[in-house]
């Protein structure tokens, strides 16, 4: 089993050459993100991930979590790892200094999230949820609640969760039944059951701050009648100390395909009858706007889950590359030499390059999107800020949906490269696939991401934001056209792919009013198309930056040549799919609505 090594050189390359971290560091509030500090953060996060978190990955997978009379017990070493993680200030890396955070750019936090997720996905789930809960409280909590909870959450002393799903309400949150009854003191009593609540209970921190969706007695039906409540595991006394145990309990743990070290809880609110009935909760923001507020947390979570996809792809690639370089089997196809390592075989090299290029494309897009959010939150010009935010919001479903689907395929390729040994749990390759499988589901399935991309992003401005992104893709194509012959060929393929994306987008815009079923059927292929093209855009920029470094004789030439090879492989093997995917999109509902040969519906 190979050991994880954080790809700091790759990360720094993306931050410098694609994201423009030096420009972000000039924005108000980010001045401390100097090159020396960035290097120190990346190096220390790499050390923590490699030395502390990664060795526990297999432990968590084998041991899992246990529900005891005292609550949920996490795997061996989890508590010590969490203490090291929180003591290092990693949870508050991008949080405001006012609440004890470091106030560094979110894109730097993205690199840290990738490292922790690659080292130990099951562990990192809890920290990512806490970061998302912090963002939600910053957005909609009262000053009083912020004063009580945020410092403790930013420090990691307390953790946070997101409570949306119920047994009868999966992705359709309009079906939520949990209720909130107002009290004379301004608090509420929460009643209901939530399922699939990651880190709903654990033994890592002194308190858990649950963000819970529920309905008020006079709430309108549907999603417009959902409010958001803060429900702590332990109530907080006036002096900030912990008080009575709240009526919020984990009543069972789910048995899952993967991420065994992450406790996935069924939570019951108000079942014990304490405090006269109901769990004590506090309204966040305005009544009936809970879903709006939760989407603040959801965007943070979806970008984080996309980074999990990148992380698992990277981890699987590292292990497959190491195994292929050690395992001897078969003859060299050209020389006939016997017992060569697996990486001498063309098909193995093809799979390894496929893994590498797709991970690099997904990483670049995820970091680029995080950088857009940093810009949106700090630039002075409101119109420019809105433009950055619109672009980030359009890209987030591509990051989440595309990177997680990539991780399932790439981790599966990792098993394939291992051959039969990949199917054996002790090698570790299978765990990456099992862990990756959930990432396409939670925080919104791939279908939900695709619908979000089409209906909430493309249609809301009739493709205006997409065309703004298109001007940047065109600039990359222009740069490739003026470069070396291999990169000129890349530019032609990227131009064909962008034209296909734009053509499919125009078709969807035209069909939205006359044939919505066709649009719904086309949404996931359209997401796949967007993923392929944006990946090519990112790797086009990567190749141009690497070529410029080589021309100037700067840095590590072998690293830069590898970047160009990876990008050109992607251009040859992935970008041509864009034309086929555009044709699939524009086929609409024709095939699905056709009757079966016997005349029955499909």
KESEVO-131200 format. One record per residue: x, y, z of N, C-alpha, C in turn; residue in three letters. Coordinates in steps of 0.02 Angstrom, whole numbers, plus 50000, padded with zeros to 5 digits. Layout:
N
XYZXYZXYZALA;...
***
This chain:
602
500434994050000500005000050000500455006250000UNK;500335010749952500755016749947500545021950000UNK;501005026250016500865031650063500705038050025UNK;500235041850051500045048050019500575053350029UNK;500735056849975501175062649978500805068549947UNK;500685073649986500315079449961500675082449900UNK;500315083449844500635086049783500725093649786UNK;501155095849832501225102949845501475106649783UNK;501925103649745502175107049685501615108249635UNK;501185103249625500615104049580500145109449606UNK;500005109349671499555114149700499825121249692UNK;500455122149705500745128849700500735131249628UNK;500845126749581500815128449510500125131149492UNK;499595127649514498915129949499498775136649532UNK;498965137349595498855143649631499195149449597UNK;499805148349573500195153849544499995155249472UNK;499925149949431499865150749359499145151149334UNK;498675148249370497985148049346497525152449389UNK;497595151949455497165155749500497375163049505UNK;498025164349503498275171149513498265173049587UNK;498555168849629498555170049701498905176549718UNK;499415178349679499755184649693499285190649687UNK;498815190349639498325195749632497825195649690UNK;497605189649709497125189149765497445191849829UNK;498095190549838498435192849898498465200449903UNK;498335203949848498325211249850497645214049869UNK;497125209749872496455212049887496395213649962UNK;495935218149980495855220150050495725214150096UNK;496125213550148496045208150197496485202150185UNK;496775201650126497185195750110497935197350106UNK;498125203150130498815205350122499315200750156UNK;499095196950206499565192650241499735186250202UNK;499385185150147499505179050107500125180050063UNK;500685181350095501315182250059501565175450033UNK;502005175449983502275169049959502575164750014UNK;502935167850060503245163950114502715160750159UNK;502185164550175501655161750217501285156150180UNK;501145157150117500805151950078501215145550077UNK;501865146250066502305140350067502285136850135UNK;502295140750188502285137850255501635134250269UNK;501075137250247500425133950257500385127450219UNK;500585127450155500555121350115501015115950143UNK;501615117850163502085112850189501835109850255UNK;501565114050299501335111350363500705107150354UNK;500265109250310499665105250296499865098550265UNK;500375098650223500615092450193500895087750247UNK;501265090650293501555086550347500995083450390UNK;500505087450409499955084950450499575079450413UNK;499425080650350499045075750311499425069250302UNK;500065069850287500475063950273500635060050336UNK;500805063550390501055060150450500505058450500UNK;499975062350502499465061350554498825058250526UNK;498565061150472497905058950447497955052650403UNK;498435052450358498465046850311498555040050345UNK;498965039450397499035032850429498385030250460UNK;497895034750473497265032650504496735030850452UNK;496875031850389496375030650337496135023350338UNK;496595018750338496415011650340496105009750407UNK;496345012750461496075011350528495335013050530UNK;495155018950505494455020950505494035016450462UNK;494295014250406493925009950361493775003250393UNK;494255000450429494164993850459493754994150523UNK;493894999050566493554999450631492855002450626UNK;492785007650586492145011250585492005014650650UNK;491375016750659491155020150720490675015650758UNK;490615016850824490175012850865489705017450904UNK;489065015450906488575019150947488535015751015UNK;488725019351068488735016751135488225020551178UNK;488145018451239487695021851285487915029051296UNK;488565030351290488825037051301488825041251237UNK;488625038351181488625041851117489065038351067UNK;489225041651013489605038650958490355038750975UNK;490665033050966491395032450976491725031950907UNK;492195036450894492555036550830493135031550832UNK;493445030050774493985025150772494605027150812UNK;495015022350824495645023350860496065028850826UNK;496295033550866496725038850840496355044950816UNK;495705044450808495305050050782495345056150829UNK;495265055050893495265060650940495935064250941UNK;496475060550940497135063650941497255067550875UNK;497025064650819497105068150755496695074550754UNK;496095074250782495665080150783495975085650826UNK;496265083750882496595088750924497165092150887UNK;497545088150849498095091150810497835095650755UNK;497285093650724496995097550669496725104250695UNK;496345103950749496055110150775496585114650806UNK;497075111650841497595115650872498005119450821UNK;498055116650760498425119950708498055125750675UNK;497425126850695497035132250667496775131050598UNK;496745124650577496555123150508495825124450494UNK;495395123550544494675124650532494545132050517UNK;494895136450551494785143650543495265146950494UNK;495575143050451496085145850406495805151750366UNK;495195151050339494905156350297494365160250334UNK;494275159150399493755162550437493995169450459UNK;493525174050475493725180950493494125181050558UNK;494645185250561495035186050623494605188250682UNK;494055191750669493605193950722493375188250766UNK;493315182250737493085176450774493645171350785UNK;494255173550780494825169150793495105165850732UNK;494845167350673495115164350612495735167850587UNK;496035165050535496645167950507496515172650449UNK;495905172450421495725177150369496105176250304UNK;496355170250290496735169150228496255167450171UNK;496475168050109496035166850052495725159850053UNK;495115159450029494775153050025495125148249979UNK;495455150849928495785146349881496375142749914UNK;496705146049961497235142649998496925137250042UNK;496345138750071495985133650109495785127850066UNK;495645129050002495455123549957496025118549950UNK;496635120949946497215116449941497275112250005UNK;497165115350062497195111750126496645106550130UNK;496045108350107495485103550107495645097550062UNK;495955098850005496135093249962496615088549998UNK;497115091350031497605087150066497275082850119UNK;496875085850162496575082050217496085076750190UNK;495735078450136495255073650107495615067850074UNK;496175069250041496555063850010496875059350062UNK;497115062350116497435058450168496935054050204UNK;496335056750218495855052950258495165056250247UNK;494805053850197494165057050180493675056650238UNK;493625050850270493125050050323493245054950380UNK;493875056250396494035061150448493845068250425UNK;494015069850364493945076750341493215078850334UNK;492755074150327492045075950319491815080450375UNK;491995078750437491765082550494492045089650495UNK;492675090450476492965097150476492665101450420UNK;492525098450363492215102250308491515104550326UNK;491135100350361490465102350382490495108050432UNK;490975107950477491045113350524491205119950488UNK;491645119650439491795125650400491175128250365UNK;490765123850338490155125950306489665129050354UNK;489605126150414489165128850466489395135850488UNK;490045136750491490315143350509490095148450457UNK;490145146750393489935151350340489195153150347UNK;488785148150362488065149550369487925154250428UNK;488265153150484488165157550542488405164650528UNK;488965165150494489215171850476488695175550433UNK;488325171850393487855174950346487205176850379UNK;486935172550424486245173750446486135173650522UNK;486625172150562486515171950635486495178950664UNK;486135179750719486125186150755486815187350787UNK;486945193550804487575195150837487655191250903UNK;487095190250937487115186651001487335179450990UNK;487045176150940487225169150926487935168750900UNK;488135173450859488835173450835489315173950893UNK;489155178250941489605179150999489655172851041UNK;489125169051044489125162951085489475157151050UNK;489365156450984489565150150951490165150750904UNK;490265156350872490755156350818491475155450841UNK;491675158750894492365157950917492525150550931UNK;492065147150963492175140150981492195135650919UNK;491795137350869491785133250808492405134650765UNK;492595140950760493195142550721493815139350751UNK;493845139050817494425135950850494405128350845UNK;493825125550828493755118250827493545115250893UNK;493455119550944493235116951009492535113951003UNK;492125116850960491465114150945491425112850869UNK;491025108050849490945106450778490235108050755UNK;490125107650689489485109350661489235104050613UNK;488575103750604488265098950558487735102450516UNK;487515098950465486975101150422486425095850425UNK;485815097750446485255093050453484695094750404UNK;484695091450347484175092650297483715086650289UNK;484015080950273483645075150248483225071750302UNK;482625069550283482185065650326481985059150291UNK;481735054250328481575047850296481125048550234UNK;480635052950236480175053750181480385059350133UNK;480915062950150481135068750111481875068150097UNK;482045065250039482755064950021482975071649993UNK;483025072049927483215078349896482635083249891UNK;482015080649899481425084949894481265087949963UNK;481575093549977481515096550044480825099450057UNK;480415100050005479735102350016479335097650061UNK;479575091350068479225086350107479435086050180UNK;479865090750201480095090750270479515091450319UNK;479535087350373479015087450424479255090050492UNK;479905090350503480155092750568479845099450584UNK;479645100450646479285106450664479635110250721UNK;479505116650724479795121050775479235124950808UNK;479185124350874478665127850911478965133650950UNK;478725139850938479005145650973478855145551048UNK;479335148151087479275148551160479265155751183UNK;479035156751243478975163651270479645167251276UNK;480185163351286480835166551295481195168051229UNK;480855166851173481155168151107481495162151076UNK;481565156751114481845150651086481295146551052UNK;481475140751028480995136250995481115129151020UNK;480595125051014480665117951028480615114250962UNK;481135110250949481185106750885480985099450894UNK;480565097050849480335090050849480445087150779UNK;480695081050776480765077850711481355073150708UNK;481425069950650481975065250639482335067050575UNK;482995066750577483415068050519483855061950506UNK;483985060450443484405054750426485005057150385UNK;485505052650381486115053950343486495060050369UNK;486515060950435486845066750464487565064950482UNK;488025067150440488735065750451488975069350514UNK;489315065550557489585068150620489025071150663UNK;488425068250659487875070450701488025069350775UNK;488435064350790488695063450858489385060450853UNK;489805062050900490495059550901490825061350967UNK;491445059150976491805060551038492415064951027UNK;492405068950974492985073050956492985079850989UNK;492395082751001492345089651027491845089951084UNK;491875095351121491445096051180490715097351163UNK;490595100451106489905102051088489825101451012UNK;489205100250990489045099750919488485104650905UNK;488575108850855488085113950837487715111650774UNK;487105109350783486705106850727486325112550695UNK;486365113050629485945117650591485375113450561UNK;484765114850582484195110450570483655114250531UNK;483415111250477482845113850441482205111250472UNK;481735115750486481085113750516480565118950497UNK;479925117250511479365121650494479075124850556UNK;478905131150551478525134650603477785132950596UNK;477385133850649476675131950647476295135350590UNK;476445141550575476075145150524476435145450457UNK;476915140950447477335141150386476925139150325UNK;477035142550269476715140450207476975133650185UNK;476605130350142476805123650117477415124350071UNK;477745118650062478305118450015478945121450042UNK;479415122649997480075124950017480065132050044UNK;479535135850029479495142650053479295143050127UNK;479145137250157478955137150227479465133850272UNK;480095133950252480615130650291481055135850325UNK;481165134950390481605139450428482215135650451UNK;482735139350470483365136450492483475137950565UNK;483665132750603483755133450675484435130750697UNK;484715134050747485325131650779485115127650840UNK;485335121250842485155116750897485795113750925UNK;486035115950982486665113251009486555106651044UNK;487075102451044487045096151081486985097651156UNK;487385102351180487335104751249487145112151247UNK;486685114051290486505121051297487105124951325UNK;487115131351313487675135551334487435140451388UNK;487795140451444487625144951499487815152151483UNK;487575156651524487705163751513488445165551513UNK;488845161751550489565163151553489955159551499UNK;489605156151453489925152651398490095145351413UNK;489995143151474490125136051491489545131751465UNK;489675125251462489165120651438488675119051493UNK;488025118851475487495117351523487185110651511UNK;486525110251513486165103951509486215100851440UNK;486155094151440486135090451377485475091851342UNK;485515093851279484905095351240484585088851216UNK;483955089351197483575083451175483705082251100UNK;484325081051083484545079751015485035073851018UNK;484815068050994485205061951003485275058050938UNK;485845054850931485945049850879485625043350902UNK;485145040750863484795034650884485035028550845UNK;485395029550790485705023850755486225026450706UNK;486665021850686487175023350636487045019350573UNK;487145022550516487045019050452487635014450438UNK;487495008850405488015004150382488125005550308UNK;488725007650289488835010750224489345007050182UNK;489335008650117489825005950070490525008450085UNK;490585014750104491245017650116491225022850171UNK;491735026950175491865031850228491635029250297UNK;491865023250314491655019950376491855023850438UNK;492405027650435492625031350493492225037650507UNK;491775039450460491345045250469490665042850494UNK;490465044950555489815042550582489235045850545UNK;488825041850512488235044350478487635042650521UNK;487325047750550486855046750605486135047850584UNK;485695044050618484985045650620484885049750683UNK;484655055950675484585060550732483845061350750UNK;483705061050815483025062050841483025068350883UNK;482565072850868482495079150905481825079150942UNK;481875079751008481265080251049480965073651070UNK;481325068151063481045061551081481075060051156UNK;481535063351192481635061551262481155065051310UNK;480835070351287480345073851329480655078451381UNK;481295079951376481605084751422481385091851405UNK;481485096451451481295103451444480555104251428UNK;480155099551448479445099951434479275097851363UNK;479745094751329479635092351261480005096551210UNK;480345093151164480695096451109481415098151126UNK;481825098551073482515100751081482525108351077UNK;482925111451119482965118751119483355121051058UNK;483045125651020483375128350961483275135850956UNK;483665138950911483645146150903483585147750828UNK;483125152050811483015153850741483615157550713UNK;483815155650654484355159050618484045163250562UNK;484165169750565483905174150513483155175050519UNK;482835175750461482125177050458481725170550451UNK;481105170350476480695164450468480585162850394UNK;480545156350379480365153850312480895155250259UNK;481485157150280482035158250232482605153350243UNK;482445147850276482965143050295483315139850236UNK;482945138250184483265135050126483755139850092UNK;483565146050089484005151250061484655151550100UNK;484595151450167485205151750209485615145350203UNK;485265139750200485615133450196486025132850132UNK;485785136150079486165135950017486825139550023UNK;486885144150070487545147150083488025141650106UNK;487785137650152488175131950176488255126750121UNK;487735125950081487745120850028488275122449975UNK;488325128849955488835130649906489535129149933UNK;489655130849996490285129250028490395121650027UNK;489865118050044489925110750048490025107649979UNK;489675110249928489745107349861490435108449833UNK;490715114349843491405115449822491865110849860UNK;491735109849926492145105349966492095098149942UNK;491495095949922491415089149898491765088249831UNK;491745093449788492135093149727492875092149741UNK;493125095549792493825094749812493945087649838UNK;493445084649870493515077649891493605073149830UNK;493235074649776493325070749715494035071349689UNK;494295077449687494985078549666495465074549711UNK;495345074949776495785071749825495815064149815UNK;495235061049808495215053849800495525051649734UNK;495415055749682495735054149618496495054449624UNK;496745059649659497465060249670497735054449710UNK;497395052549763497625047049805497645040449766UNK;497125039249727497105033149687497645033149634UNK;497765038949603498295039449553498975038149583UNK;499115041149641499765040049672499885032649685UNK;499375029149711499465022149727499545018049663UNK;499135019449613499175015649551499855016749517UNK;500095022849517500745024349487501305020649523UNK;501285020549589501795017049628501765009549614UNK;501165006749614501094999549602501334997749532UNK;501135001749483501325000349414502085000849404UNK;502415004849445503135005549439503525000049475UNK;503174996049516503504990749554503324983749530UNK;502704982749511502454976149493502724974049425UNK;503054968249422503324965649360502854960449332UNK;502684961249267502224956549236502224957549161UNK;502284952149123502224952349051502854954749016UNK;502804955048949503354957148906503244964148879UNK;503794967548866503754974048833503514972948762UNK;503004976748740502694975748675503174977148618UNK;503664981548628504114983348574504764979348576UNK;505074978948634505724975648639505684968148650UNK;505114965848676505044958748692505354956948759UNK;505644961848793505944960448859505434957648906UNK;505624952348942505154948948987505174951949057UNK;504624951149093504544953449161504724960749169UNK;504354964849134504434972049141503904974649190UNK;504034980449218503534983349264502904985249224UNK;502354985549259501714986949227501714993449188UNK;502074998449212502055004849178502425004949111UNK;502714999249091503004998549024502474996648973UNK;501894994648995501364992448949500954998448926UNK;500834999248862500485005148836499805006448868UNK;499405001248879498745002348906498775004848979UNK;499275002449016499355004849084499565012249083UNK;500015013949037500205021049032499605025349012UNK;499185022648968498585026348949498135027649009UNK;498035022449050497605023249109497905028149159UNK;498565027649169498895032149217498845039449194UNK;498945040649129498895047449103498175049949105UNK;497695045449095496995047349101496845049549172UNK;497085045749221496985047549291497305054249306UNK;497935054949287498315060949303498005067149272UNK;497845066849208497605072849173496915074949199UNK;496485070149214495825071949238495845074749309UNK;496285072149350496365075049417496635082149412UNK;497135083149369497425089849363496905094849336UNK;496495092749289495975097249262495465099049316UNK;495255094049355494765095249407495055099549463UNK;495675098449481495985102549533496015109849511UNK;496235111049450496295117849426495625121449426UNK;495095117949404494435121149402494175122549472UNK;494285117949519494055118949588494415124849619UNK;495075125249612495445130849640495255137349607UNK;495175137249541494985143249505494315145949530UNK;493845141449543493185143349569493245146349638UNK;493655143249681493765146049748494075153049744UNK;494515153949695494815160549686494315165749664UNK;493825163749622493285168349603492885170549665UNK;492755165949710492395167649771492795172549813UNK;493445171549818493865176349854493805183249824UNK;493835183649758493775190049724493085193149735UNK;492565188949730491875191449738491765194449807UNK;492095191649858491985193849926492405199949946UNK;492875201949903493345207149925493405213149878UNK;493245212449814493335218149769492845223749787UNK;493035229949774492635235749793492065237049744UNK;492165235449680491665236849629491095231849633UNK;490475234049650489915229249657489775225349593UNK;489825228549534489695225049472490215219649459UNK;490835221249474491375216349465491285210549513UNK;491095212249575490985207049625490425202349603UNK;489885205149576489335201049552489555196649494UNK;489955199249450490205195349394490615189349417UNK;491065190549466491455185049494491005179849527UNK;490515182249566490065177649601489655173549551UNK;489395176849500488995173249450489415167749416UNK;490035169249400490465164249369490605158449417UNK;490735160149479490865154849529490245150349537UNK;489665153549540489045149649549488905145249489UNK;489085147549429488995143249370489475137349371UNK;490085138549396490595133249396490505128249452UNK;490195130249508490155125749566489815119049549UNK;489235118849514488965112249497489415108249451UNK;489815111649410490285107949367490845105049409UNK;491085108949458491595106449504491325100449543UNK;490735101449573490465096149616490275089949575UNK;489875090949523489655085249483490225082149444UNK;490625086349411491155083749368491725080449406UNK;491955083649459492525080849496492335074449533UNK;491725074049558491535067949594491425062149546UNK;491105063449488491045058049438491735055849414UNK;492175060749406492865059049388493175054449440UNK;493055055849504493385051949556493145044649555UNK;492515043549539492265036649535492615032949478UNK;492685036349421493005033149363493745032249374UNK;494075037149404494795036849413494975031649467UNK;494605031449521494745026349572494605019349546UNK;494125018749500493995012349468494585010449423UNK;494855015249387495455013949348496035011749392UNK;496085014649451496605012649497496555005249515UNK;495945002949527495834995749540496044991649479UNK;495854994049420496014990449359496764989649349UNK;497144994849364497874994449356498164989449405UNK;497874988749464498104983749512497914976649491UNK;497454976049443497224969349424496854966049481UNK;496954959649489496614955949542496774958549611UNK;497384961149621497564963849686497164970049704UNK;496904973549653496494979349667495834977549699UNK;495614971349689494984968949716495064966349787UNK;495684966149810495844963749877495904969849923UNK;495524969849978495484975750021496154977850049UNK;496594973150063497224974850097497654979650055UNK;497574979749990497994984349950497774991549958UNK;497154992749978496904999449989496585002649928UNK;496704999949868496425002949807495665002849807UNK;495374997649833494644997149832494315002249878UNK;494655003949933494355008849979494245015649945UNK;494705017649902494635024149870493995024249827UNK;493865018749791493255018449751492635018349796UNK;492665014449850492075014149895491945020949927UNK;492485024349947492395030949977492155036049925UNK;492405035549864492215040349812491485039849793UNK;491195033949801490515032949774489995037449806UNK;490095039349868489605043649901489655050849877UNK;490235052849852490325059949835489875062149778UNK;489655057549735489195059449681488485060049706UNK;488365058249769487685057949796487565063549847UNK;488005063949898487835068849950487975075949929UNK;487625080549963487595087649946487295088649876UNK;486875084049855486535084649791486835079949740UNK;486435075249715486665070349666486915073849602UNK;487215069949558487455072649495486875075549455UNK;486295072149457485715074749422485495081449450UNK;485535082349515485355088749546485855094149526UNK;486495092449524486995097349501486865099349429UNK;486685094449387486555095849317485945100449309UNK;485415099049347484825103349344484985110349369UNK;485405110749421485615117349447485995121149393UNK;486445117749359486845120949306486395123649251UNK;485905119649231485475121649174484955126849196UNK;484565125249247483985129349263484145135449306UNK;484605134649353484745140149399485335144549375UNK;485735141949329486325145649308486295147549234UNK;486215142849189486185144449118485565148449100UNK;484985146249123484355149449102484225156049137UNK;484515157049196484335163049234484545169449199UNK;485085169149159485305175249123485365173949048UNK;485035168449025485035166748954485745165948926UNK;486185162948967486865161348945487365167048947UNK;487175172748977487635178548978488275176949017UNK;488205173749075488795172149116489235167049080UNK;488915162149048489305157149011489725160548957UNK;489435165548923489815168948871490385173048899UNK;490315175548961490875178948993491445174049005UNK;491265168049026491775162849034492065161048965UNK;491635161248915491865159748847492395164448822UNK;492375170848843492905175548822493585173448851UNK;493565170548911494195168148941494435161848905UNK;493975157448887494165151448850494455153648782UNK;494155158648750494415161148686495115163848693UNK;495255167248749495925169848761496435164248767UNK;496235158848800496675153048806496795149948737UNK;496265149348697496335146648629496815150948588UNK;496755157448594497195162048558497925160948579UNK;498045160148643498725158848667498995152348640UNK;498585147148638498795140648612498955141148537UNK;498545145048501498655145748429499315149048413UNK;499585153048459500205156548448500805153048478UNK;500705146848502501235143148535501535137848488UNK;501805132648516502135127348478501625123148440UNK;501845119348389501365115248351500935110548393UNK;501205107048444500765102848485500225106848521UNK;500395112748544499895116848579499425120248530UNK;499645121448469499185123848418498645118648403UNK;498855112348401498365106848391497885106548450UNK;498145107648510497725107948570497205113548561UNK;497425119348538496975125048529496405123448482UNK;496545119848428496015118048381495495113448413UNK;495735108748452495275104148486494855107848538UNK;495175112548574494805116348624494285120848590UNK;494455123648532493975127748496493365123548474UNK;493495117448450492945113148430492505111348491UNK;492825110148547492455108348608492035114148633UNK;492335120248633491955126148655491365127548608UNK;491475126748544490925127748496490365122848510UNK;490545116548525490035111548541489655113448604UNK;490005115848656489675117948718489205123748705UNK;489425128648667489015134448653488395132448611UNK;488495128048563487935125748521487415122048564UNK;487655117648608487195114048652486835118748699UNK;487185123848722486875128748768486315132648732UNK;486455134648671485945138248632485335133848621UNK;485455127448609484895122848598484475122248662UNK;484795121648719484425121148782484025127548795UNK;484325133248781483965139548791483345139848747UNK;483395137148687482825137148643482285132148662UNK;482495126648694482015121348711481675122348778UNK;481965126648820481735127148890480985128448896UNK;480715132648853480005134448858479555129648820UNK;479805126648767479375122548725479405115148741UNK;479965112748768480035105548782480465104548844UNK;480205106148903480615105548964480845098448979UNK;480465093348956480685086448968481345085048933UNK;481425087548872482055086648836482635089948873UNK;482495095748903483025099148940483225095149002UNK;482725092449037482875088349096483275082149078UNK;483095078949022483455072949001484165074648980UNK;484255080548952484915082548927485365085248980UNK;485125086449041485505090049091486155086649110UNK;486145080149125486765076849145487275076349087UNK;487065074449026487555074948972487825082048962UNK;487415087048975487655093948969488175095349023UNK;488075092849084488575093549137489225090149117UNK;489165084049088489765080549065490125084649012UNK;489745087648967490035091848915490395097848946UNK;490075101148993490385106949026491025104849063UNK;491005098949094491595096449130492175095349082UNK;492035092249024492565090948976492875097448950UNK;492455102348934492715108448905493085112748956UNK;492805113549015493155117549066493805114249086UNK;493815107549087494445104049101494965105549048UNK;494755105648984495225107348931495465114548935UNK;495005119048954495195126048964495725126649018UNK;495625123349075496105123649129496785120849108UNK;496775115149074497405112049054497735115848997UNK;497335119348957497635123748907498035129248940UNK;497755132248993498135137349030498755134349062UNK;498675128249088499235124849120499795123649070UNK;499625121449010500135120048959500485126448938UNK;500105131848930500415138248911500905140748964UNK;500695140249027501135142349081501765138149085UNK;501685131549076502265127149078502735128549020UNK;502455129648961502875131148902503265137548912UNK;502945142648942503285148948954503855148049004UNK;503745144149055504285142749104504865139249071UNK;504715134449027505245130848992505645135548947UNK;505285139948913505605144648868506075149348906UNK;505875151148966506285155649007506825151949046UNK;506805145349046507295141449083507195141849158UNK;506565142649180506415143449251506185136749281UNK;506355135649344506065130149383506285123249359UNK;505845118449370505985111349359505735109449289UNK;506195108549241505975107249172505585100649165UNK;505775095549203505425089149199504695089949221UNK;504585093949273503905095149297503495098749244UNK;503775103749212503405107649162503285103549099UNK;503765099349079503645095049021503075090149035UNK;503055087649097502515083049116501835086449113UNK;501815092849130501185096649126500935097049054UNK;501395098149008501205098548937500975091748911UNK;501325086448930501125079748909500425078148934UNK;500305079648998499645078249028499105082148992UNK;499235088548978498735092748945498595090248874UNK;499115088548837499015086148768498645079448767UNK;498785075148815498415068848820497675070248830UNK;497515074948875496815076748887496495079348823UNK;496865083548786496605086348724496445080848673UNK;496865075848671496755070248623496215065448645UNK;496185064148711495765058648736495095060948765UNK;495055067148790494445069448824494065074748784UNK;494425079548756494075085048722493645082748663UNK;493845077548625493415075448570492725072948593UNK;492665071148657492015068948683491505074648682UNK;491745080848681491285086548685490795086548627UNK;491035085148567490605085148509490065079748515UNK;490265073848538489785068448547489285070048602UNK;489515073048655489065074848710488575080248689UNK;488795084948648488335090048622487785086848580UNK;487975081848540487465078248501486975074648547UNK;487235071748602486805068348650486315073348682UNK;486575079148701486145084248731485575086048683UNK;485745087248620485255089648572484795084148546UNK;484935077848565484465072448549483845073048591UNK;483905076348649483325077648691482985071348714UNK;482325071448712481915066048739481735060848688UNK;482005061348628481785057048573481845049648591UNK;482455047548611482565040548624482175038148685UNK;482145042348736481815040348798481065039648789UNK;480775043848745480055043748736479825038748684UNK;480295035648648480095030748597479835024448631UNK;479315021348602479045015248632479515009348623UNK;479455004348667479834998248659479564994348599UNK;479944989548574479714985748516479034982548524UNK;478854980748586478204977648597477654982748608UNK;477834989148601477334994348608477244996948678UNK;477584993948727477514996148796477995001848810UNK;477855006048860478335011448878478965008448907UNK;479505012248902480145009848930480085008849004UNK;
***
